[in-house]
Amino acid sequence: MTSGKFNMYLGIMALLISTFAGFALGNSLDQYFQSGHAQIPLWRYLTKAGHTHGMPFGLINIIFGLIIAHAAGSDRLKTAGAVLTALSLLLPVGVALRGLTEGAKFAEGIAMAGGFSFIAACVTMILCVRSSPVTSKGQAG
């Protein structure tokens, strides 16, 4: 049975990495505000977007990990959902890589794979939760 611990640990790691990336980005912003407003180049914007997307995708992994152990559905479906949710982290990784490589196109494919994994993970979670029995008090039975 899938316990969801993998996704919870992965989500916590994504939050930590995104936090430290945010600190690094924040410490190096002064040069872009010399004229009074932000003049951030595209590579910097994409790196920032990777950091920004890393936070919610980390939280999504944590939430999925908490829910999956209590959801009905086959172990195979739960495992597929756990893997797809983990792979959804490719979206912020791909966006950040595109920024760090100053616009390399290979990173677009990584980000798109993460986006499609996220959609598939959502569908998988819907299937798992939909088949879960719910009592009249709203708790899994």
N, C-alpha and C positions, 0 to 999 in steps of 0.2 A: 504494500500500500504506500502511496506517495504521501509523505508527511508534510511537505512544503518547506522543510528546513533549508534545503538548497537554495530556493528562491529568496527566503528571508535573509540568509547570509549574503547572497549575491546582491540583494537590494541594499543592504547595509554597506557593503563594500562600494557600491555605485554611489551612494550618498557621500561616503567619506572621500572618495576620489573626486567627485564633483565639487565638494566643499573646498578641498585643497587647490583644485584647479581655479575655483573662483577667487581664492586668496591670491594666487599667483597672477591672475588677470587683473585683479583690483590693485595690486601693488605696482603694476606697470602701466597704468592708465594716464598718469599725469602728463606725459608728453603729447597726448591727443587732445588735451583741453587748453593748450597754451593760448589759443585765440578766443577762448571764452565759450566755445561749444565743441561738442564731440565731432571729430573728423576721423572716424575709425575706418581703416582700410578693410576691404572685403575679407581678407584672410583672418583678420582680427575679429570681425563680426561673426564669421563662421565658427571660430574657436569659442567665442562667447556663447553662441547658440548651442554648441555641443555641451558646454557646461550647464546651460539652462535646461536643456532636455534631459540631462543625466539625472537631475533631481527627481522629477516626476516619474521617470522610468524606473528609478530605484524604488520609489514608493509603490509603484505598480507591482514590482516583484515581491515586495514585502506583503502587500495586500493579497496577492495571489497565493503566496505561501501560507498565509493565515486561513484563507478560505478553502483551499484545495483539500486539506485533510478532512474537512467536515462535509464536503460536497459529495453527492452520490455520483455514480458514474463508474465506468470500468477503470481498473488500474492503468490500462493502456491509454485511455483517454486522458486521465490525470497526468500520466507521465508525458504524453505529447504536449499537454497544456503547459506543464512545468518547463519543458525544453523550449517551446515556442516563446514563453514569457521571458526566459533567460536570453534567447536570441534577439528579443526586441531591443536589448541594450546595444545592438549593433547600430541602431539609428543614431543615438548621440555620439557613439564612437566614430561612425562614418562622417558625421558632420564636423566633428572636431578634427579628424584626420584631414578632411578637405581643407580646413582652415590652416592647419599646421604645415601642410604641403603646398600652401599658397594656390589652392584651386585645382589640385590633381583630380582628374575625372574618375580614377579607379575608386575613389572614396564614395562617389555617388552610388555606386552599386552596393557598397557595404551598407550605406544608410537606407537604401531602398529595401534591401533584404531585411533590415531591422523593422522597417515600417510594415512590410508584408507579414513578418512574424508577429508583430503586435496585433494586426487585424485577425490573423489566424488564432492567436492566443485568446482574444476576446470572444471569438466564435466558440472556441473550445470551452471557455469558462461559462458561457451561456448554456451550452449543452450540459455541462456538469451541474450547474445550479438549477437548471430547469428540471432535471430529473431528481432533484433532492426533495424528499418529503418534508413538508412544513406543517407544523401544528397550527391551531387557531391562534396561539399566542405569538406566532412569528418565529419560533425557534425550531431548529432542525430536530426531527424526531427520530 
